[in-house]
Amino acid sequence: MRLRLRLFEFEDLPWFPAVIRAGMMDYLRFMISALGTYRPIVPLLAEGLARTGQTRVLELGAGAGGGTETVLAALRAHGQPAATILLTDLYPQPTAWADIAQRTEGAITFEPTSVNALAVPTYLTGFRTLFSAFHHFPPEAATAMLRNAVQANTGIGVFEGAGKHWLELLLAWTVLPVAQLLLTPFFRPFRLSRLVFTYLAPLIPLCTIWDGTVSVLRMYPIEELMALARTADPESRFAWQAGKKRHWWGPEVTYLIGWPMSNEQ
C-alpha cells in the first residue's frame, strides 16, 4: 500500500484526556510486548550500536514503554551485553516507566521531564530510536527529527510495527478490538479508569481502532523514508538503509536506520 493519508490521531491532540491516552498506551505496551513485535529489527539495532561504539539506546516517543524489555533482552543476546535503554517522551509516563525500571533493575531508566524528539537536549546521549511513532510526524517534522540526529552525530533508527498492508487494517477492525476487550483486565499496573473507559464508556477501544487505522494509513513507505533521510542529510554524512523485516509469525516491521560513517568502529 503506497497511499499515505494525513489524518489525525486522537493521541496527538493536546486536549485529549490523559486517562484515555494512558489506557490506549497500556494496551499497545501489552500487545507489543506479548507479541515481540520488534524482535526482527534487533540485529539492525545491535549493528548500529556496534558501529557507533554506543551501549545506550535513547528511546524517543516511548509511550508506555511497550516492547522495551523484549528489545533489551534481545540486544543483550545479539552481542550487546552492556546495552541499556533510556525512555523519553513528549508526554512522559513515569508511573509506567518506573515499573519497567524496577523489573529490569535499572537497565531501563527514564527521563521524567518532557523531551521533544525534534530537538533532543544535548545531555541525553545514546543511539536514538523511535518505535511505532514516526508516522505521527508530517514530512517537515520527520526531516527535522532526522536532521537533529545528524547534527548531533548520533545514530538513529525509526521502526513501525507494520508493513502497511490492507490486511493490517482488517486486523485493526476485527481481531485486535476483540483482543483488547478480552485482555484489558490483565493489564498492569491496575487502573479502575481503564475498566470504566473500556467497558462502561468504551472510549479507549473506539479511539484505539481509529488511531490504529490512521497509523497504518499515515505510515511512510520505504521510498519516502529514504527521501526524508537524504533531505535531512544532504552531505551524506550517515550510512542509511530502509526496508522491512518479517516476524516469524507473519507481520512485518518497516524501518529506517542510519549512523555516522565517521564514527563506525
N, C-alpha and C positions, 0 to 999 in steps of 0.2 A: 504494500500500500504506500503510494508516494504522496497521497493527499495530506496536507498539513493545514488544519484549521485553527485560527486564533480565537478560540472560545475561552470563556472564563472558567476558573475553578473556584469553588466556594472557599477552600482553604487559603487562597491567595488574597481574599478580601479582608482589609484591615478591620472591618466591623464584624466579621464573622465570629460568633460566640466561641470563646476559648474552650468551653466544655465540650462542644460538638467537635471542634478541631482535634482536641485531645482524644476523643473517642475514636475518631477516624484513624488517627495515628497509631493508637493502640492496636487496632485491627490490622493495619499494614505491618506493624512490627511483628505481630504474631505470625501472620502468613508468610512474610519474607523469611523469618527465622525458621519456621517449621518446614518450609519447602526448600530451604537452602538456595534461594533464588540466585544469589550472586557467586556461588561456588565456581561456575565456569570461567569467571574473569580473574580469579585469584592468581593463576600463573602470570597473567599480564601485569597485575599489580606488584607481584613479587619481583618481576623483572625490572619494573620501574624503580622500586626501592633499591635493588642491587646496582642498577646503572647510575643512580644518583648518590649512592652511599648513605641513604637515609634509612632510619628504622621506625620513624613515627609517621603514621597516616593522620593527616589533618582532614577530618570529615566535615565538609560544609553542608548546610541544609540537612542536618542529621535527623530531623523529625523526632520520633520517639526512640531512635536507635535500632530500628528493626534490621536484623541480619548481621549486625556488627560483630557479635560474638562468634558467629559462624565464620565470618571473614577473617577474624583474628586467628582463630584456631587453624584455619586452612593456610593462612600466611605462614604461621609457625611450622606447619608441616611441609611447606614449599621453600625451605632454605632460609627463612627469616625468623629464627628462634627468639630474637630480641625485639620483634615487632610490637609496637604499642599503637593505640588509637586515641585521638583527642576529638571529642564530639563538639560541634558548634552549630548554631542555627540563628537565623534572624529572630525566631520566636523560640527561645530556649525552653527546654523541658527538664529542669534539674531534678524533679522528683523521679521521673522515669529513668533518667541517666544515672542518678545516684544508686538505683537498684542494680543497674548493669555494672557500675564501678565496683560495687560491693561483691557481686558474683565473680568478677574477674580479678579480684584482689588488686585493683588499681592498674591493671594492664590497659583498661579502657577508662579514661578520665574525661572531664568535660570542662568547657568554658561557660560559666554561669551567666555572663553578660551577652547581649545581642551582638552577633557577628554578621556583617554584610559580606556575602560571598563575592561581590564585585569590588570590594576594597578591604581585603583582609589585613588586619593590623600586622605590622612587621614582627611583633613579638610572638605571633602564632606561626611557628615553623612546622615543616613537615611536608610530605608528599600529599598534595591536595586531592580530595575525591568528592564526588557528588553522586549519590545514589538515588534513583527514582525521582529526580527533581529538575534535571536540565531542561526539560520541556516547559517548565514554568516560565522560563526566561525568553522574551522576544529576541530576535536576532541581534539587536544593538546591545542588549544587556548580556546575552550569551557571549558575544565577542568581547565585551568588557571584562567578563569573568576570566576568559582565557588569556586576554592581554595582561590582566593583573598578575596572573601566574608567570607569564613570560617575563614581565618586568621584574618580578621577584626572583627570577631564575630558579624556580622550583617546579618539579613535575606536577602534572595534573591528569586525572582520569575522570571522565563522566560516564556513568553507566545507567542504562534504563532497563528495567526488568521486563522487557517485552521486545518482540521483533517487529511490531507494527503490522499485524495481520488482522483480517476481518474476524477470524476465529477468536481472537482475544477480546473483541467487542462482544461476541456472543457469550463468552465466559463471564464477562463483566455484568451481563444482564440476567444470567441464569444461575450457573453453578456457584459463583462467588457470593452472591447475596444469600443463598441458602446456607452456605458455609458460615457466613458471618452470623446469621441468626442462631445457628447450632452451637457455635464456638464461643460466642461473647461471654457466657457465664464463667469461662475458664481463663479469661484474660487476667493478667496480674500486672500491677497491683490492682486490687479490687476497688471499683468505684460504683457507688449507687447510681450516680448520674448516668453512667454508661448503660445501665439496665433500663433506666427511665426513658432515655432518648433512643434506645434500640427497640423496645417492646411497647411502651405506652404511647410515646410520641416519636415515631421512627425516623427522626431527622438524621441520625448517624448513618443507617443503611441507605436511605434515599440520597443523601449527599455523597456517600461513598460511590454509589452507582453512577451518579452524574460525573463526579471527578475522575473515576476510573475510565469512563468512556472518553472524556475530554483529554485525559492524559495520553491515551493511545493516538487520538487524532492530532494532538499538538506535538508529538514526537518528531524530532528531526531525522530524516533518512540519512544514510551513510554519506551520500554525496554532499549534502548540506553541512554535515558535521565537518567534513574536510574543508569545505569552503570557509566556514567560520574560523577554523584553525589557521588557514592561510591569511585571512584578513587580520586576525589577532597577532600573527607572527610574520609580518611581511619580509623580514630579513632572514627567515628560515633558520632561526637560532635553535629551534626544537626539532626533534625527530617525532613525527606524528603518525599515528595509524588509527584507522576506524574500521569497524566491521561488526560481525555478530558471532556470538558463541552460543552453541546449543547445549541446554541442560540435558542430563541423561534421561529425564522423563518427558522431554519434548520441547518445552518452551525455549525461547531464545533471549539472550541479553544483548542489547545494542550498546556499543561503546565507542568512545574517542579517548585516546590516551597519548600523552606527549611528555617528553623530558628534555632538558637542555643537553645538546650534544657535547658542549664543552665540559659538562660535569660527569660524563659517562665514566664509570670506574673500570 
